């Protein structure tokens, strides 16, 4: 345990003495800067939604007859 702690401390000391700074990964963007202007925004839905109104129930016998295997149009 002491060896692992000592190795970690040594790595931190060596990293602290590095001659270069880490690269700047964030862009130079200031939201309060009026020169940058406004970004165009518009709404995009994340889901594919279509409004459906309730309808009256249909006769289940006709639906069963249409989808039955005896009907030639039904898939096996």
N, C-alpha and C positions, 0 to 999 in steps of 0.2 A: 504494500500500500504506500509506503514511504517512497519507493522507487518511482511509482506511477505519478505521485504528486510532484516529486522532484523533476521528472521529465516534463510534466505539464508546465511547471513554473519556468523551466529553461526555455521551452518553446515560446511562452509568452514574453519572456525577456528578449529573445532573439527577434520576435515579431515586432516588439516595441522599438527596436533599434533599426528598423528597416529604413533605407534611404529614400524610398519613393512612397508616395501616398497611394491608396487604392484608387482605381479609376472611378470617375464620376459616372454612375449609371443612371442618374436621374437627369431628365432634360432641364434646361434652363427655362422653365415655364412658371410664370407668376400670374395667377388668375386675376390679380388686381391691376395688371398692366393694360392700359387702354389702347396701346399701340397694336396689341395682338388681335383686337376685335372680338367678335362673338362667333362662336362655333355654331354651324347649322345643326339644329336638332329637330328630329321628328319622331313620332311614335311608331314603333314596330311591335306588333303583338308577338309574344313568345309562343303562344299556342294557336292552333288552327281552330277557331270557334265560329260556328254559324248558328244563329238564333233559330230555334225550332219552337213552333207553337203546338200546344196539345191538340190532338185530333180525337175524333170519336173512335171507339174500338171497332175493328172489322170482324167479320164472321170468321171464326177460326177453322170451320169446316172447309171453306174454300181454300184457305192457305194450306191446310194439310193435304187436300186433294191435289193441289198444284205441285207440292213438293214431294209427293209420295213416289216411291220407286216404280210403281205401276205406270206412272205418267212418263211418257217418252222424253220429256224435257228435263227430267230430274237427273242429277248426277248420282252415280252409284258410289 
